[in-house]
């Protein structure tokens, strides 16, 4: 149970943060992308928390968070390192 709580709190937060930064890769103006990322991050965090407690095991919860984070990390990577257009 502790692993699920940690996954929900910190894994959900990390996923929401990645979503927020990854939206900068969308073909929107920068201000629209920031607003969209902020709004989506709330939905992603709430969905991650619900999903972590809905799956059968804590291992599946962590694996699902990692699988969801991988493409977001690829999209957000250039913006964290200043190589974004």
PDB file of N, CA, C and O in Angstrom:
ATOM      1  N   UNK A   1       0.819  -1.187   0.000  1.00  0.00           N
ATOM      2  CA  UNK A   1       0.000   0.000   0.000  1.00  0.00           C
ATOM      3  C   UNK A   1       0.869   1.260   0.000  1.00  0.00           C
ATOM      4  O   UNK A   1       0.531   2.253  -0.644  1.00  0.00           O
ATOM      5  N   UNK A   2       1.968   1.214   0.712  1.00  0.00           N
ATOM      6  CA  UNK A   2       2.867   2.363   0.753  1.00  0.00           C
ATOM      7  C   UNK A   2       3.439   2.669  -0.631  1.00  0.00           C
ATOM      8  O   UNK A   2       3.590   3.832  -1.005  1.00  0.00           O
ATOM      9  N   UNK A   3       3.749   1.632  -1.373  1.00  0.00           N
ATOM     10  CA  UNK A   3       4.279   1.820  -2.723  1.00  0.00           C
ATOM     11  C   UNK A   3       3.248   2.499  -3.622  1.00  0.00           C
ATOM     12  O   UNK A   3       3.605   3.349  -4.438  1.00  0.00           O
ATOM     13  N   UNK A   4       1.997   2.139  -3.484  1.00  0.00           N
ATOM     14  CA  UNK A   4       0.949   2.779  -4.285  1.00  0.00           C
ATOM     15  C   UNK A   4       0.777   4.242  -3.896  1.00  0.00           C
ATOM     16  O   UNK A   4       0.563   5.095  -4.757  1.00  0.00           O
ATOM     17  N   UNK A   5       0.871   4.530  -2.611  1.00  0.00           N
ATOM     18  CA  UNK A   5       0.741   5.913  -2.159  1.00  0.00           C
ATOM     19  C   UNK A   5       1.883   6.751  -2.711  1.00  0.00           C
ATOM     20  O   UNK A   5       1.668   7.868  -3.180  1.00  0.00           O
ATOM     21  N   UNK A   6       3.100   6.214  -2.655  1.00  0.00           N
ATOM     22  CA  UNK A   6       4.257   6.928  -3.197  1.00  0.00           C
ATOM     23  C   UNK A   6       4.112   7.097  -4.708  1.00  0.00           C
ATOM     24  O   UNK A   6       4.426   8.157  -5.250  1.00  0.00           O
ATOM     25  N   UNK A   7       3.641   6.060  -5.381  1.00  0.00           N
ATOM     26  CA  UNK A   7       3.436   6.152  -6.827  1.00  0.00           C
ATOM     27  C   UNK A   7       2.383   7.205  -7.163  1.00  0.00           C
ATOM     28  O   UNK A   7       2.538   7.966  -8.118  1.00  0.00           O
ATOM     29  N   UNK A   8       1.325   7.241  -6.379  1.00  0.00           N
ATOM     30  CA  UNK A   8       0.273   8.223  -6.639  1.00  0.00           C
ATOM     31  C   UNK A   8       0.767   9.644  -6.392  1.00  0.00           C
ATOM     32  O   UNK A   8       0.526  10.538  -7.204  1.00  0.00           O
ATOM     33  N   UNK A   9       1.452   9.853  -5.284  1.00  0.00           N
ATOM     34  CA  UNK A   9       1.909  11.203  -4.950  1.00  0.00           C
ATOM     35  C   UNK A   9       3.026  11.678  -5.867  1.00  0.00           C
ATOM     36  O   UNK A   9       2.896  12.706  -6.531  1.00  0.00           O
ATOM     37  N   UNK A  10       4.114  10.937  -5.904  1.00  0.00           N
ATOM     38  CA  UNK A  10       5.303  11.395  -6.610  1.00  0.00           C
ATOM     39  C   UNK A  10       5.302  11.008  -8.089  1.00  0.00           C
ATOM     40  O   UNK A  10       5.715  11.798  -8.938  1.00  0.00           O
ATOM     41  N   UNK A  11       4.842   9.805  -8.395  1.00  0.00           N
ATOM     42  CA  UNK A  11       4.753   9.390  -9.789  1.00  0.00           C
ATOM     43  C   UNK A  11       3.708  10.193 -10.541  1.00  0.00           C
ATOM     44  O   UNK A  11       3.928  10.584 -11.687  1.00  0.00           O
ATOM     45  N   UNK A  12       2.577  10.439  -9.906  1.00  0.00           N
ATOM     46  CA  UNK A  12       1.544  11.261 -10.526  1.00  0.00           C
ATOM     47  C   UNK A  12       2.005  12.691 -10.726  1.00  0.00           C
ATOM     48  O   UNK A  12       1.706  13.312 -11.747  1.00  0.00           O
ATOM     49  N   UNK A  13       2.734  13.214  -9.748  1.00  0.00           N
ATOM     50  CA  UNK A  13       3.266  14.567  -9.876  1.00  0.00           C
ATOM     51  C   UNK A  13       4.276  14.647 -11.018  1.00  0.00           C
ATOM     52  O   UNK A  13       4.254  15.590 -11.809  1.00  0.00           O
ATOM     53  N   UNK A  14       5.157  13.660 -11.100  1.00  0.00           N
ATOM     54  CA  UNK A  14       6.152  13.648 -12.174  1.00  0.00           C
ATOM     55  C   UNK A  14       5.481  13.547 -13.541  1.00  0.00           C
ATOM     56  O   UNK A  14       5.890  14.220 -14.487  1.00  0.00           O
ATOM     57  N   UNK A  15       4.472  12.722 -13.642  1.00  0.00           N
ATOM     58  CA  UNK A  15       3.743  12.587 -14.904  1.00  0.00           C
ATOM     59  C   UNK A  15       3.032  13.885 -15.275  1.00  0.00           C
ATOM     60  O   UNK A  15       3.016  14.276 -16.442  1.00  0.00           O
ATOM     61  N   UNK A  16       2.453  14.544 -14.294  1.00  0.00           N
ATOM     62  CA  UNK A  16       1.787  15.827 -14.552  1.00  0.00           C
ATOM     63  C   UNK A  16       2.797  16.890 -14.968  1.00  0.00           C
ATOM     64  O   UNK A  16       2.519  17.691 -15.861  1.00  0.00           O
ATOM     65  N   UNK A  17       3.957  16.907 -14.335  1.00  0.00           N
ATOM     66  CA  UNK A  17       4.990  17.878 -14.694  1.00  0.00           C
ATOM     67  C   UNK A  17       5.511  17.628 -16.104  1.00  0.00           C
ATOM     68  O   UNK A  17       5.722  18.571 -16.867  1.00  0.00           O
ATOM     69  N   UNK A  18       5.716  16.366 -16.448  1.00  0.00           N
ATOM     70  CA  UNK A  18       6.147  16.038 -17.805  1.00  0.00           C
ATOM     71  C   UNK A  18       5.096  16.456 -18.833  1.00  0.00           C
ATOM     72  O   UNK A  18       5.434  16.961 -19.903  1.00  0.00           O
ATOM     73  N   UNK A  19       3.843  16.246 -18.510  1.00  0.00           N
ATOM     74  CA  UNK A  19       2.769  16.651 -19.410  1.00  0.00           C
ATOM     75  C   UNK A  19       2.788  18.159 -19.613  1.00  0.00           C
ATOM     76  O   UNK A  19       2.632  18.649 -20.732  1.00  0.00           O
ATOM     77  N   UNK A  20       2.980  18.885 -18.526  1.00  0.00           N
ATOM     78  CA  UNK A  20       2.989  20.338 -18.602  1.00  0.00           C
ATOM     79  C   UNK A  20       4.110  20.854 -19.497  1.00  0.00           C
ATOM     80  O   UNK A  20       3.904  21.782 -20.280  1.00  0.00           O
ATOM     81  N   UNK A  21       5.282  20.263 -19.386  1.00  0.00           N
ATOM     82  CA  UNK A  21       6.418  20.701 -20.203  1.00  0.00           C
ATOM     83  C   UNK A  21       6.283  20.184 -21.637  1.00  0.00           C
ATOM     84  O   UNK A  21       6.639  20.888 -22.581  1.00  0.00           O
ATOM     85  N   UNK A  22       5.780  18.976 -21.806  1.00  0.00           N
ATOM     86  CA  UNK A  22       5.667  18.384 -23.138  1.00  0.00           C
ATOM     87  C   UNK A  22       4.676  19.125 -24.020  1.00  0.00           C
ATOM     88  O   UNK A  22       4.775  19.054 -25.245  1.00  0.00           O
ATOM     89  N   UNK A  23       3.727  19.829 -23.429  1.00  0.00           N
ATOM     90  CA  UNK A  23       2.772  20.566 -24.250  1.00  0.00           C
ATOM     91  C   UNK A  23       3.438  21.729 -24.993  1.00  0.00           C
ATOM     92  O   UNK A  23       2.850  22.274 -25.928  1.00  0.00           O
ATOM     93  N   UNK A  24       4.620  22.106 -24.603  1.00  0.00           N
ATOM     94  CA  UNK A  24       5.343  23.138 -25.335  1.00  0.00           C
ATOM     95  C   UNK A  24       5.701  22.669 -26.742  1.00  0.00           C
ATOM     96  O   UNK A  24       5.979  23.492 -27.614  1.00  0.00           O
ATOM     97  N   UNK A  25       5.698  21.371 -26.971  1.00  0.00           N
ATOM     98  CA  UNK A  25       6.002  20.820 -28.287  1.00  0.00           C
ATOM     99  C   UNK A  25       4.796  20.885 -29.229  1.00  0.00           C
ATOM    100  O   UNK A  25       4.935  20.632 -30.426  1.00  0.00           O
ATOM    101  N   UNK A  26       3.633  21.218 -28.709  1.00  0.00           N
ATOM    102  CA  UNK A  26       2.442  21.321 -29.557  1.00  0.00           C
ATOM    103  C   UNK A  26       2.541  22.554 -30.452  1.00  0.00           C
ATOM    104  O   UNK A  26       3.195  23.534 -30.097  1.00  0.00           O
ATOM    105  N   UNK A  27       1.893  22.500 -31.607  1.00  0.00           N
ATOM    106  CA  UNK A  27       1.947  23.650 -32.521  1.00  0.00           C
ATOM    107  C   UNK A  27       1.001  24.777 -32.080  1.00  0.00           C
ATOM    108  O   UNK A  27       0.046  25.112 -32.782  1.00  0.00           O
ATOM    109  N   UNK A  28       1.280  25.340 -30.929  1.00  0.00           N
ATOM    110  CA  UNK A  28       0.506  26.439 -30.375  1.00  0.00           C
ATOM    111  C   UNK A  28       1.455  27.574 -30.046  1.00  0.00           C
ATOM    112  O   UNK A  28       2.671  27.383 -29.999  1.00  0.00           O
ATOM    113  N   UNK A  29       0.905  28.747 -29.820  1.00  0.00           N
ATOM    114  CA  UNK A  29       1.767  29.821 -29.337  1.00  0.00           C
ATOM    115  C   UNK A  29       2.243  29.444 -27.935  1.00  0.00           C
ATOM    116  O   UNK A  29       1.621  28.629 -27.254  1.00  0.00           O
ATOM    117  N   UNK A  30       3.332  30.036 -27.525  1.00  0.00           N
ATOM    118  CA  UNK A  30       3.932  29.652 -26.249  1.00  0.00           C
ATOM    119  C   UNK A  30       2.964  29.871 -25.081  1.00  0.00           C
ATOM    120  O   UNK A  30       2.875  29.029 -24.187  1.00  0.00           O
ATOM    121  N   UNK A  31       2.254  30.974 -25.082  1.00  0.00           N
ATOM    122  CA  UNK A  31       1.327  31.242 -23.977  1.00  0.00           C
ATOM    123  C   UNK A  31       0.165  30.243 -23.963  1.00  0.00           C
ATOM    124  O   UNK A  31      -0.266  29.810 -22.894  1.00  0.00           O
ATOM    125  N   UNK A  32      -0.338  29.877 -25.138  1.00  0.00           N
ATOM    126  CA  UNK A  32      -1.407  28.879 -25.200  1.00  0.00           C
ATOM    127  C   UNK A  32      -0.908  27.511 -24.765  1.00  0.00           C
ATOM    128  O   UNK A  32      -1.629  26.767 -24.100  1.00  0.00           O
ATOM    129  N   UNK A  33       0.319  27.175 -25.135  1.00  0.00           N
ATOM    130  CA  UNK A  33       0.886  25.886 -24.743  1.00  0.00           C
ATOM    131  C   UNK A  33       1.083  25.810 -23.231  1.00  0.00           C
ATOM    132  O   UNK A  33       0.843  24.765 -22.626  1.00  0.00           O
ATOM    133  N   UNK A  34       1.517  26.905 -22.622  1.00  0.00           N
ATOM    134  CA  UNK A  34       1.701  26.919 -21.174  1.00  0.00           C
ATOM    135  C   UNK A  34       0.364  26.759 -20.464  1.00  0.00           C
ATOM    136  O   UNK A  34       0.255  25.981 -19.517  1.00  0.00           O
ATOM    137  N   UNK A  35      -0.648  27.485 -20.913  1.00  0.00           N
ATOM    138  CA  UNK A  35      -1.971  27.371 -20.303  1.00  0.00           C
ATOM    139  C   UNK A  35      -2.550  25.974 -20.497  1.00  0.00           C
ATOM    140  O   UNK A  35      -3.125  25.403 -19.571  1.00  0.00           O
ATOM    141  N   UNK A  36      -2.398  25.427 -21.694  1.00  0.00           N
ATOM    142  CA  UNK A  36      -2.880  24.069 -21.967  1.00  0.00           C
ATOM    143  C   UNK A  36      -2.156  23.054 -21.087  1.00  0.00           C
ATOM    144  O   UNK A  36      -2.778  22.138 -20.549  1.00  0.00           O
ATOM    145  N   UNK A  37      -0.854  23.216 -20.944  1.00  0.00           N
ATOM    146  CA  UNK A  37      -0.080  22.305 -20.107  1.00  0.00           C
ATOM    147  C   UNK A  37      -0.497  22.361 -18.652  1.00  0.00           C
ATOM    148  O   UNK A  37      -0.570  21.335 -17.975  1.00  0.00           O
ATOM    149  N   UNK A  38      -0.770  23.566 -18.175  1.00  0.00           N
ATOM    150  CA  UNK A  38      -1.211  23.699 -16.784  1.00  0.00           C
ATOM    151  C   UNK A  38      -2.562  23.024 -16.562  1.00  0.00           C
ATOM    152  O   UNK A  38      -2.764  22.333 -15.563  1.00  0.00           O
ATOM    153  N   UNK A  39      -3.475  23.227 -17.492  1.00  0.00           N
ATOM    154  CA  UNK A  39      -4.795  22.614 -17.358  1.00  0.00           C
ATOM    155  C   UNK A  39      -4.730  21.093 -17.479  1.00  0.00           C
ATOM    156  O   UNK A  39      -5.371  20.372 -16.715  1.00  0.00           O
ATOM    157  N   UNK A  40      -3.953  20.617 -18.441  1.00  0.00           N
ATOM    158  CA  UNK A  40      -3.824  19.166 -18.615  1.00  0.00           C
ATOM    159  C   UNK A  40      -3.136  18.498 -17.429  1.00  0.00           C
ATOM    160  O   UNK A  40      -3.442  17.353 -17.097  1.00  0.00           O
ATOM    161  N   UNK A  41      -2.215  19.204 -16.794  1.00  0.00           N
ATOM    162  CA  UNK A  41      -1.482  18.596 -15.683  1.00  0.00           C
ATOM    163  C   UNK A  41      -2.421  18.217 -14.540  1.00  0.00           C
ATOM    164  O   UNK A  41      -2.195  17.208 -13.873  1.00  0.00           O
ATOM    165  N   UNK A  42      -3.468  19.006 -14.303  1.00  0.00           N
ATOM    166  CA  UNK A  42      -4.427  18.666 -13.257  1.00  0.00           C
ATOM    167  C   UNK A  42      -5.184  17.386 -13.606  1.00  0.00           C
ATOM    168  O   UNK A  42      -5.393  16.527 -12.749  1.00  0.00           O
ATOM    169  N   UNK A  43      -5.591  17.265 -14.862  1.00  0.00           N
ATOM    170  CA  UNK A  43      -6.292  16.051 -15.290  1.00  0.00           C
ATOM    171  C   UNK A  43      -5.385  14.826 -15.232  1.00  0.00           C
ATOM    172  O   UNK A  43      -5.806  13.754 -14.797  1.00  0.00           O
ATOM    173  N   UNK A  44      -4.150  14.987 -15.669  1.00  0.00           N
ATOM    174  CA  UNK A  44      -3.211  13.864 -15.667  1.00  0.00           C
ATOM    175  C   UNK A  44      -2.911  13.415 -14.247  1.00  0.00           C
ATOM    176  O   UNK A  44      -2.858  12.216 -13.972  1.00  0.00           O
ATOM    177  N   UNK A  45      -2.715  14.366 -13.343  1.00  0.00           N
ATOM    178  CA  UNK A  45      -2.418  14.005 -11.960  1.00  0.00           C
ATOM    179  C   UNK A  45      -3.591  13.251 -11.326  1.00  0.00           C
ATOM    180  O   UNK A  45      -3.399  12.218 -10.685  1.00  0.00           O
ATOM    181  N   UNK A  46      -4.791  13.770 -11.510  1.00  0.00           N
ATOM    182  CA  UNK A  46      -5.966  13.101 -10.948  1.00  0.00           C
ATOM    183  C   UNK A  46      -6.160  11.716 -11.566  1.00  0.00           C
ATOM    184  O   UNK A  46      -6.475  10.755 -10.864  1.00  0.00           O
ATOM    185  N   UNK A  47      -5.970  11.621 -12.874  1.00  0.00           N
ATOM    186  CA  UNK A  47      -6.092  10.323 -13.531  1.00  0.00           C
ATOM    187  C   UNK A  47      -5.036   9.328 -13.091  1.00  0.00           C
ATOM    188  O   UNK A  47      -5.317   8.138 -12.946  1.00  0.00           O
ATOM    189  N   UNK A  48      -3.819   9.813 -12.879  1.00  0.00           N
ATOM    190  CA  UNK A  48      -2.733   8.924 -12.422  1.00  0.00           C
ATOM    191  C   UNK A  48      -3.023   8.396 -11.026  1.00  0.00           C
ATOM    192  O   UNK A  48      -2.790   7.220 -10.746  1.00  0.00           O
ATOM    193  N   UNK A  49      -3.526   9.252 -10.150  1.00  0.00           N
ATOM    194  CA  UNK A  49      -3.837   8.808  -8.782  1.00  0.00           C
ATOM    195  C   UNK A  49      -4.933   7.752  -8.801  1.00  0.00           C
ATOM    196  O   UNK A  49      -4.831   6.731  -8.121  1.00  0.00           O
ATOM    197  N   UNK A  50      -5.967   7.994  -9.569  1.00  0.00           N
ATOM    198  CA  UNK A  50      -7.053   7.012  -9.652  1.00  0.00           C
ATOM    199  C   UNK A  50      -6.537   5.711 -10.254  1.00  0.00           C
ATOM    200  O   UNK A  50      -6.859   4.627  -9.766  1.00  0.00           O
ATOM    201  N   UNK A  51      -5.737   5.815 -11.312  1.00  0.00           N
ATOM    202  CA  UNK A  51      -5.259   4.621 -11.996  1.00  0.00           C
ATOM    203  C   UNK A  51      -4.324   3.790 -11.113  1.00  0.00           C
ATOM    204  O   UNK A  51      -4.378   2.561 -11.137  1.00  0.00           O
ATOM    205  N   UNK A  52      -3.470   4.459 -10.336  1.00  0.00           N
ATOM    206  CA  UNK A  52      -2.530   3.735  -9.466  1.00  0.00           C
ATOM    207  C   UNK A  52      -3.284   2.839  -8.481  1.00  0.00           C
ATOM    208  O   UNK A  52      -2.843   1.727  -8.190  1.00  0.00           O
ATOM    209  N   UNK A  53      -4.398   3.312  -7.976  1.00  0.00           N
ATOM    210  CA  UNK A  53      -5.152   2.513  -7.020  1.00  0.00           C
ATOM    211  C   UNK A  53      -6.150   1.560  -7.693  1.00  0.00           C
ATOM    212  O   UNK A  53      -6.760   0.728  -7.021  1.00  0.00           O
ATOM    213  N   UNK A  54      -6.318   1.678  -8.999  1.00  0.00           N
ATOM    214  CA  UNK A  54      -7.255   0.802  -9.703  1.00  0.00           C
ATOM    215  C   UNK A  54      -6.594  -0.455 -10.262  1.00  0.00           C
ATOM    216  O   UNK A  54      -7.278  -1.452 -10.493  1.00  0.00           O
ATOM    217  N   UNK A  55      -5.284  -0.429 -10.484  1.00  0.00           N
ATOM    218  CA  UNK A  55      -4.624  -1.599 -11.077  1.00  0.00           C
ATOM    219  C   UNK A  55      -4.440  -2.686 -10.026  1.00  0.00           C
ATOM    220  O   UNK A  55      -4.593  -2.455  -8.827  1.00  0.00           O
ATOM    221  N   UNK A  56      -4.108  -3.871 -10.511  1.00  0.00           N
ATOM    222  CA  UNK A  56      -4.036  -5.033  -9.621  1.00  0.00           C
ATOM    223  C   UNK A  56      -2.858  -5.032  -8.658  1.00  0.00           C
ATOM    224  O   UNK A  56      -2.972  -5.533  -7.540  1.00  0.00           O
ATOM    225  N   UNK A  57      -1.738  -4.479  -9.076  1.00  0.00           N
ATOM    226  CA  UNK A  57      -0.560  -4.525  -8.203  1.00  0.00           C
ATOM    227  C   UNK A  57       0.207  -3.214  -8.283  1.00  0.00           C
ATOM    228  O   UNK A  57       0.047  -2.430  -9.219  1.00  0.00           O
ATOM    229  N   UNK A  58       1.038  -3.002  -7.283  1.00  0.00           N
ATOM    230  CA  UNK A  58       1.872  -1.799  -7.255  1.00  0.00           C
ATOM    231  C   UNK A  58       2.901  -1.840  -8.387  1.00  0.00           C
ATOM    232  O   UNK A  58       3.271  -0.799  -8.930  1.00  0.00           O
ATOM    233  N   UNK A  59       3.353  -3.023  -8.736  1.00  0.00           N
ATOM    234  CA  UNK A  59       4.321  -3.152  -9.830  1.00  0.00           C
ATOM    235  C   UNK A  59       3.712  -2.673 -11.148  1.00  0.00           C
ATOM    236  O   UNK A  59       4.372  -1.981 -11.924  1.00  0.00           O
ATOM    237  N   UNK A  60       2.467  -3.037 -11.398  1.00  0.00           N
ATOM    238  CA  UNK A  60       1.785  -2.566 -12.618  1.00  0.00           C
ATOM    239  C   UNK A  60       1.561  -1.053 -12.574  1.00  0.00           C
ATOM    240  O   UNK A  60       1.605  -0.379 -13.603  1.00  0.00           O
ATOM    241  N   UNK A  61       1.323  -0.539 -11.392  1.00  0.00           N
ATOM    242  CA  UNK A  61       1.126   0.909 -11.262  1.00  0.00           C
ATOM    243  C   UNK A  61       2.409   1.650 -11.641  1.00  0.00           C
ATOM    244  O   UNK A  61       2.370   2.607 -12.414  1.00  0.00           O
ATOM    245  N   UNK A  62       3.540   1.207 -11.098  1.00  0.00           N
ATOM    246  CA  UNK A  62       4.820   1.844 -11.429  1.00  0.00           C
ATOM    247  C   UNK A  62       5.158   1.663 -12.905  1.00  0.00           C
ATOM    248  O   UNK A  62       5.634   2.593 -13.556  1.00  0.00           O
ATOM    249  N   UNK A  63       4.912   0.474 -13.425  1.00  0.00           N
ATOM    250  CA  UNK A  63       5.208   0.228 -14.842  1.00  0.00           C
ATOM    251  C   UNK A  63       4.347   1.110 -15.736  1.00  0.00           C
ATOM    252  O   UNK A  63       4.836   1.655 -16.726  1.00  0.00           O
ATOM    253  N   UNK A  64       3.097   1.252 -15.403  1.00  0.00           N
ATOM    254  CA  UNK A  64       2.215   2.103 -16.193  1.00  0.00           C
ATOM    255  C   UNK A  64       2.637   3.565 -16.165  1.00  0.00           C
ATOM    256  O   UNK A  64       2.562   4.258 -17.180  1.00  0.00           O
ATOM    257  N   UNK A  65       3.077   4.030 -15.010  1.00  0.00           N
ATOM    258  CA  UNK A  65       3.571   5.406 -14.918  1.00  0.00           C
ATOM    259  C   UNK A  65       4.814   5.596 -15.777  1.00  0.00           C
ATOM    260  O   UNK A  65       4.964   6.623 -16.440  1.00  0.00           O
ATOM    261  N   UNK A  66       5.695   4.618 -15.767  1.00  0.00           N
ATOM    262  CA  UNK A  66       6.910   4.718 -16.579  1.00  0.00           C
ATOM    263  C   UNK A  66       6.602   4.670 -18.066  1.00  0.00           C
ATOM    264  O   UNK A  66       7.202   5.409 -18.847  1.00  0.00           O
ATOM    265  N   UNK A  67       5.682   3.817 -18.463  1.00  0.00           N
ATOM    266  CA  UNK A  67       5.304   3.722 -19.876  1.00  0.00           C
ATOM    267  C   UNK A  67       4.652   5.023 -20.344  1.00  0.00           C
ATOM    268  O   UNK A  67       4.901   5.478 -21.461  1.00  0.00           O
ATOM    269  N   UNK A  68       3.828   5.612 -19.503  1.00  0.00           N
ATOM    270  CA  UNK A  68       3.189   6.880 -19.867  1.00  0.00           C
ATOM    271  C   UNK A  68       4.189   8.034 -19.884  1.00  0.00           C
ATOM    272  O   UNK A  68       4.036   8.978 -20.659  1.00  0.00           O
ATOM    273  N   UNK A  69       5.210   7.959 -19.034  1.00  0.00           N
ATOM    274  CA  UNK A  69       6.189   9.041 -18.937  1.00  0.00           C
ATOM    275  C   UNK A  69       7.189   9.037 -20.081  1.00  0.00           C
ATOM    276  O   UNK A  69       7.727  10.091 -20.420  1.00  0.00           O
ATOM    277  N   UNK A  70       7.452   7.897 -20.681  1.00  0.00           N
ATOM    278  CA  UNK A  70       8.495   7.803 -21.717  1.00  0.00           C
ATOM    279  C   UNK A  70       8.260   8.731 -22.909  1.00  0.00           C
ATOM    280  O   UNK A  70       9.163   9.497 -23.246  1.00  0.00           O
ATOM    281  N   UNK A  71       7.098   8.705 -23.564  1.00  0.00           N
ATOM    282  CA  UNK A  71       6.920   9.628 -24.694  1.00  0.00           C
ATOM    283  C   UNK A  71       6.858  11.092 -24.258  1.00  0.00           C
ATOM    284  O   UNK A  71       7.271  11.985 -24.998  1.00  0.00           O
ATOM    285  N   UNK A  72       6.343  11.328 -23.059  1.00  0.00           N
ATOM    286  CA  UNK A  72       6.317  12.703 -22.561  1.00  0.00           C
ATOM    287  C   UNK A  72       7.728  13.218 -22.308  1.00  0.00           C
ATOM    288  O   UNK A  72       8.027  14.387 -22.554  1.00  0.00           O
ATOM    289  N   UNK A  73       8.584  12.342 -21.816  1.00  0.00           N
ATOM    290  CA  UNK A  73       9.968  12.732 -21.584  1.00  0.00           C
ATOM    291  C   UNK A  73      10.677  13.047 -22.892  1.00  0.00           C
ATOM    292  O   UNK A  73      11.459  13.995 -22.962  1.00  0.00           O
ATOM    293  N   UNK A  74      10.411  12.266 -23.919  1.00  0.00           N
ATOM    294  CA  UNK A  74      11.006  12.545 -25.226  1.00  0.00           C
ATOM    295  C   UNK A  74      10.537  13.883 -25.784  1.00  0.00           C
ATOM    296  O   UNK A  74      11.319  14.608 -26.399  1.00  0.00           O
ATOM    297  N   UNK A  75       9.272  14.212 -25.574  1.00  0.00           N
ATOM    298  CA  UNK A  75       8.752  15.490 -26.069  1.00  0.00           C
ATOM    299  C   UNK A  75       9.260  16.666 -25.245  1.00  0.00           C
ATOM    300  O   UNK A  75       9.463  17.754 -25.784  1.00  0.00           O
ATOM    301  N   UNK A  76       9.467  16.463 -23.947  1.00  0.00           N
ATOM    302  CA  UNK A  76       9.880  17.554 -23.065  1.00  0.00           C
ATOM    303  C   UNK A  76      11.388  17.769 -23.045  1.00  0.00           C
ATOM    304  O   UNK A  76      11.848  18.847 -22.668  1.00  0.00           O
ATOM    305  N   UNK A  77      12.156  16.778 -23.439  1.00  0.00           N
ATOM    306  CA  UNK A  77      13.617  16.834 -23.340  1.00  0.00           C
ATOM    307  C   UNK A  77      14.241  18.086 -23.968  1.00  0.00           C
ATOM    308  O   UNK A  77      15.055  18.735 -23.312  1.00  0.00           O
ATOM    309  N   UNK A  78      13.902  18.447 -25.193  1.00  0.00           N
ATOM    310  CA  UNK A  78      14.538  19.641 -25.783  1.00  0.00           C
ATOM    311  C   UNK A  78      14.240  20.931 -25.023  1.00  0.00           C
ATOM    312  O   UNK A  78      15.060  21.850 -25.018  1.00  0.00           O
ATOM    313  N   UNK A  79      13.094  21.007 -24.392  1.00  0.00           N
ATOM    314  CA  UNK A  79      12.716  22.227 -23.683  1.00  0.00           C
ATOM    315  C   UNK A  79      13.437  22.349 -22.348  1.00  0.00           C
ATOM    316  O   UNK A  79      13.613  23.458 -21.844  1.00  0.00           O
ATOM    317  N   UNK A  80      13.852  21.241 -21.772  1.00  0.00           N
ATOM    318  CA  UNK A  80      14.628  21.289 -20.538  1.00  0.00           C
ATOM    319  C   UNK A  80      16.085  21.632 -20.796  1.00  0.00           C
ATOM    320  O   UNK A  80      16.771  22.151 -19.915  1.00  0.00           O
ATOM    321  N   UNK A  81      16.549  21.349 -21.977  1.00  0.00           N
ATOM    322  CA  UNK A  81      17.968  21.557 -22.284  1.00  0.00           C
ATOM    323  C   UNK A  81      18.208  22.732 -23.217  1.00  0.00           C
ATOM    324  O   UNK A  81      19.319  22.905 -23.718  1.00  0.00           O
ATOM    325  N   UNK A  82      17.195  23.534 -23.456  1.00  0.00           N
ATOM    326  CA  UNK A  82      17.351  24.748 -24.235  1.00  0.00           C
ATOM    327  C   UNK A  82      17.573  24.553 -25.719  1.00  0.00           C
ATOM    328  O   UNK A  82      17.970  25.499 -26.399  1.00  0.00           O
ATOM    329  N   UNK A  83      17.334  23.365 -26.250  1.00  0.00           N
ATOM    330  CA  UNK A  83      17.544  23.100 -27.670  1.00  0.00           C
ATOM    331  C   UNK A  83      16.238  23.212 -28.451  1.00  0.00           C
ATOM    332  O   UNK A  83      16.196  22.862 -29.631  1.00  0.00           O
ATOM    333  N   UNK A  84      15.186  23.688 -27.821  1.00  0.00           N
ATOM    334  CA  UNK A  84      13.886  23.761 -28.480  1.00  0.00           C
ATOM    335  C   UNK A  84      13.857  24.931 -29.459  1.00  0.00           C
ATOM    336  O   UNK A  84      14.557  25.926 -29.273  1.00  0.00           O
ATOM    337  N   UNK A  85      13.037  24.801 -30.506  1.00  0.00           N
ATOM    338  CA  UNK A  85      12.921  25.883 -31.485  1.00  0.00           C
ATOM    339  C   UNK A  85      12.267  27.119 -30.927  1.00  0.00           C
ATOM    340  O   UNK A  85      12.106  28.108 -31.642  1.00  0.00           O
TER     341      UNK A  85
END
